[in-house]
Amino acid sequence: MTSSRGPGNTWGPTPSYSLEGEDLIARSLLRSVTKGTYLDIGCSDPVEISNTYSFYLAGWRGVAVDGRTELKKTWARERPRDTFVPCVIDEKDGERTFWMFPDPTMNTCDAATAERYSHRFPSDQATSSRAKTRSARSIWDEVYGRGSRPPDLVSLDVEGNELPILKGLVSHCWKPALLIVECKLFSFNAPFEQPVVNFLCGEFRYVLIAKTPLDAFFIDPENALFDWLPATMKTHLCPA
């Protein structure tokens, strides 16, 4: 499992399959990789509103994880080169309550988020059950083997449970190159008040390099994939 590097951005004009053009930003940042790997957590549909589908079309492959078991056949049909794992992800293996809503993109195992979302639907349309959880790292190791290198790209959309999942995924000796993480309640005036930003940038020295209204993009400035970026764009900021 290795990444192929090319001479530059050879993607060409292609459409975006993401909600806010996240795949376009990610492709620009990962322009030196021709065929890499990704880990798509909270992946939902394999094509619609997907941060990784355009990478799949370009020859990349990886692991997709979602709590909805019914997606397995859809993923096998639409993206047979990927490994789909029907599972709820958390910091470690265990068990959590998993809340499900009529809009499945709102499914979550974060209690505060579930409480907020539940007011949007009639009470009989929001359900919950106990679900076994696994850490994202254990799933990656299961698919690619212990000791395998991190994915080039991680997309994380889990409706409020981002921080526990990141704690079970990132370490000082195992850092994915680029992370796309849903970061709500974010302000550029006080970025480190957002827990995910504080964790990735404060503890693991990632650089917050781009932001859409919903998602934040973090790069490992020491990863050679970003040697093409000017040093000023890779400046690390610390919490005050």
N, C-alpha and C positions, 0 to 999 in steps of 0.2 A: 504494500500500500504506500505509494509514493506520489508526490505531485510532479507534474510536468511543467516546466517553465518555458515560456516563449520569449520572443524578442520585444514584446510590447503588447499593447492592447489590440488584439485581433478579433474582438467580439463582433464588430460591425454593428450597424443599426438593427436592433431587435426590440420587440415589445417588452413592456413590463407586465409581470403577472402578480406583482405585489399590490398591497392596498395603497401605499403612498410612494411607490417607486423605490422601495428599499433595495430591490435586486439591481437596479441601475447604479445606485451608489456603491453597493457591494462589489459589483463587477468592475467599477472604476478602481476601487481600492485594491482589488485582487487581480489587477490587469496582467501581472507577471506570471499568473498561474493558468495553464491551459487546461489541465485536467486535475482537479483537486478533490477534496472530500469535505463533506458537511455533516452536521448533526442538527436535525430540525426537530426541536422539542415543542410540543403543542402544534404539530404540523397541520392538523385539520385536513382539508381537501388537497389532493396531490397536485392540482393545477390551479384552481381558483384561489385568489388571494394567497399565493405561495411565494415566500422569499427565496425558495431554492429551485423552483421548476425551471427557470431559465438556465441555471447551472446544470441541471440534469440534461436538458436539451443540448448543452455544449459538451457533454461527455463526462461530466463529474458524476460521482456516486456517493452514497452515504447511508446514514441511518435516520429514519423518521419515527417519531414517537408521539402517540396520542392516546388519551384515555378511552377513546371510543373504539371498541373491538370491531364494530361493524364496518370500519374503514379498511380493514385488512384486504378484502377482496378488491376494493376500488384501487388501492395502492398497487396491488399485485398486477392489476390490469393496466393501469396508466403508467406506472414506473417500475417495471419488473427488475431493473438493475439495482434498485434500492432495497434496503432491508427495513421493513415496517415492523415496529414493536408496539403492540397494544398494551399500554401500561401507563400508570400515573407516576410521574417523576417527583421525587422529593430529595431532601438532603441525603438520606440514607434509606436502606431497605427497611420496610415496616408496614404500617397501615394508617390510612387517613380517610376522613370522610370526603367524598367526591360529590359535589353538587352539579346537577345537570339542568339546563334551561332549554326552552324552545329554540333559541339561537345557540347552537352548539359551540360557537366561537367564544361564548361566555362561560363555558364550563370551567370549574375551578375547584381546588381543594383548599383555598384560602378562605377562612370563615368570614373575615371582614368584607371581602369582596363579594362573597355569596350573599351576605346580608344586604348589601347595597343593591345587587342585581335583582334580588328576589322581589323588590318593590315594583319592578317593571312588568311583572307578569302576575296573572291570577295564581292564587296559592296552590291550586291543583296542577299547575303546569311546571312547577319547580320541584324536582325530586332529588333525593340524595341516597347514597349507599356507601358502605364501607368498601374501600378498595386497597389492595396491596400496592405498595410503592417500592420503587427501586431508585437508586442513584443513577444519574446520567452516565457517570464514569463507568459504573459496573456494566451497563448495557454496551457502551463503546468497547470495553475490554472483551466482552463476550463475543461481539461480532468480529473485531479485528485482532484480538489477542492481547493479553497483558503485556505491557511494555511497548505497545504500538504508539506511534507519535500522535499528537492531538489533531483534530480536524482543522482544516484551513478556515472553515466558516462554521459558526454556531448561530442558529436562529432560535430565539427563546421568546415564546408568547404563551404565558400560562396564567394570565389574569390574577396577578397579585402574589404568586408564589415564586417569583423570580429569584429572590435573594437566597432562600434555602437551597434551591436547585444549583445556583452558582457555587455555594459553599461546598456542595458535594461533587462539583465538577472541576473547578479551577484550583491549581496549586502552584507554588513557586517553581516547581520543576515540570509542570505540565500545563501549558498555557495555549489554548487555541489562538490562532493568529488574529481573527476578526470575530467579534461577537455583536450580533444585532439583538438588542434586548428591549422589550416594551418597557418604557419608563414614563409613567404618568406622573402628574403632580411635580413636574420638573420646571425649574426656573434657571435661566442663564445667569441671573443676578446672584443666585445662591445654589450652585450646582451640587455641592457636597451635602446639602440637606436631603437630597434624594438618596435613599439607602443603597441602591445598586451602584450609583456613581461613586459614592463614598467607599464602597467595598472594592470595586474593581480598580479605581484610580488611586485611592488612598492606601490600600493594602497590597495590591498586586501591580501597581504602577502601569496600568493600562492608560491609554490616552483617549479621551472622548474627542472624536474627530468630526462627527457629523450628527445631526439630529433632524428627524421629521417630527410632526406634531405628536406622534405616538412612540416612535422608536428612537433609541440611541445607538450609535456605532462606536465600538471600542476596539482599538488596535493595540497589539503588543509592539511597542516601538523598537524593541530589540530583535524582532523577527526579520530575517533577511528579505521576506516578501515585500517589505515596505522600504527597501533601500532606495527606491526611486523617489520617495517623498522627500521634499526639502526638510532639513533638520528643524526648521522653525515650526513645521506642522506636527512634529513628533515631540514637542516639548511637554514634559510631564509636569502637571500641576498637583500640588499637595493641598489637603484640607488646611484651612486657617487654624 
